[in-house]
Every structure is written in C-alpha cells, then in structure tokens.
C-alpha cells in the first residue's frame, strides 16, 4: 500500500454534519476549519483542513474538498470509498466518504 505521508493530494468527499453535535455549521471555504478524519473501525486521528465545499446544512450530505494537514502522518487509510468520522477532539460531529483523491503531480 502506498504511504500518503506528504501533502501532495486533495480528498474530494461527501460529508454530513450532525445537528445534535454542533451549534453552528462550519465554514468549509475559509481553510480555517481543521477537524480530524477518523476512518471507521480505526482510532487514528488524521488532521485535515477543508478548502472548499457546498453550504453546510445539518444532517444533509454535501460535497467538499480537504487537504492533509501534517506531513508526518500516514494518510494511506483514506482511500477512495473509505468511510470516516469527522472528529472535534473526542466528539464525532459528522461522517463522510472519500469519493476521489486528486494527486497534484
């Protein structure tokens, strides 16, 4: 399996944010929202930041893009078709699936 431990790719995802877990919808277009993805069935926190996306409506699927945050982290568990939780600290605030990985090279 190829190790994704450099920052040369973008995750294109479909995500849902849970209304009962957040008070406000996050802004996915500012580059400032930096939660973690946690692959379902695993315990590793994979730091990401959202770079663009549709307007968030709680409990509705939306399309978005995210970049890996840390060059020392192995992101290889996030492959196309992988389901994940969106984590803020130990709180699951949403979930999603990796639809496509775009390589920058």
C-alpha positions as CSV (number, residue, x, y, z in Angstrom):
1,X,0.0,0.0,0.0
2,X,1.3,3.4,-0.9
3,X,2.1,5.7,2.1
4,X,0.4,9.1,1.8
5,X,2.8,10.9,4.1
6,X,3.4,14.0,2.0
7,X,0.9,16.8,1.3
8,X,0.5,16.4,-2.5
9,X,-3.1,15.4,-2.8
10,X,-6.7,16.5,-2.2
11,X,-9.6,14.5,-0.8
12,X,-12.9,15.0,-2.6
13,X,-15.6,13.9,-0.1
14,X,-19.3,13.7,0.7
15,X,-19.9,14.6,4.3
16,X,-22.8,15.1,6.7
17,X,-22.6,17.3,9.9
18,X,-24.8,16.2,12.7
19,X,-27.2,18.9,14.1
20,X,-27.2,17.4,17.6
21,X,-23.4,17.6,17.8
22,X,-22.7,21.2,16.8
23,X,-24.4,24.5,17.5
24,X,-23.3,26.2,14.2
25,X,-22.5,24.9,10.7
26,X,-18.8,25.1,9.9
27,X,-17.4,27.2,7.1
28,X,-15.7,24.8,4.7
29,X,-14.4,27.5,2.4
30,X,-12.2,29.6,4.7
31,X,-9.4,27.0,5.1
32,X,-9.7,27.6,8.9
33,X,-11.9,24.6,9.9
34,X,-9.4,21.9,10.8
35,X,-11.0,18.8,12.4
36,X,-9.7,15.3,12.1
37,X,-10.9,12.4,10.0
38,X,-11.0,9.0,11.7
39,X,-11.5,6.0,9.5
40,X,-14.5,4.0,10.7
41,X,-13.1,1.0,12.7
42,X,-9.8,2.6,13.4
43,X,-8.6,5.0,16.1
44,X,-6.1,7.2,14.3
45,X,-6.8,10.9,14.1
46,X,-5.9,12.2,10.7
47,X,-5.6,16.0,10.7
48,X,-7.2,17.8,7.7
49,X,-8.5,21.1,6.7
50,X,-11.4,21.9,4.4
51,X,-10.6,24.1,1.4
52,X,-14.0,24.3,-0.3
53,X,-17.4,22.9,-0.2
54,X,-21.1,23.4,-0.6
55,X,-23.0,25.3,2.0
56,X,-23.4,23.1,5.1
57,X,-26.9,22.2,6.1
58,X,-27.1,20.0,9.1
59,X,-28.0,16.3,8.5
60,X,-27.7,16.7,4.7
61,X,-24.9,15.3,2.5
62,X,-22.7,17.9,0.9
63,X,-19.7,17.8,-1.5
64,X,-16.4,19.2,-0.3
65,X,-12.6,19.1,-0.6
66,X,-10.0,18.7,2.1
67,X,-6.2,18.7,2.3
68,X,-4.0,16.7,4.7
69,X,-2.5,18.9,7.5
70,X,0.6,17.0,8.7
71,X,3.4,15.8,6.5
72,X,4.5,13.3,9.2
73,X,1.1,11.5,9.3
74,X,0.4,8.5,7.1
75,X,-3.0,9.1,5.3
76,X,-3.0,5.8,3.4
77,X,-6.1,4.5,5.2
78,X,-8.1,7.2,3.4
79,X,-8.6,5.6,0.1
80,X,-11.4,6.1,-2.4
81,X,-14.6,4.6,-0.9
82,X,-13.4,4.9,2.7
83,X,-15.9,5.9,5.3
84,X,-14.8,8.2,8.1
85,X,-16.0,10.2,11.1
86,X,-15.3,13.9,11.4
87,X,-13.8,14.5,14.9
88,X,-13.5,17.6,17.0
89,X,-11.4,16.4,19.9
90,X,-13.2,13.2,21.1
91,X,-16.6,14.3,19.6
92,X,-18.0,12.8,16.5
93,X,-19.6,15.8,14.7
94,X,-20.2,14.2,11.3
95,X,-19.3,11.5,8.9
96,X,-18.3,11.1,5.3
97,X,-16.8,9.1,2.5
98,X,-13.8,9.7,0.3
99,X,-15.2,9.9,-3.3
100,X,-11.9,10.7,-5.1
101,X,-8.3,11.5,-4.4
102,X,-6.7,14.1,-6.7
103,X,-3.0,13.9,-6.9
104,X,-1.3,17.3,-7.5
105,X,1.6,15.8,-9.6
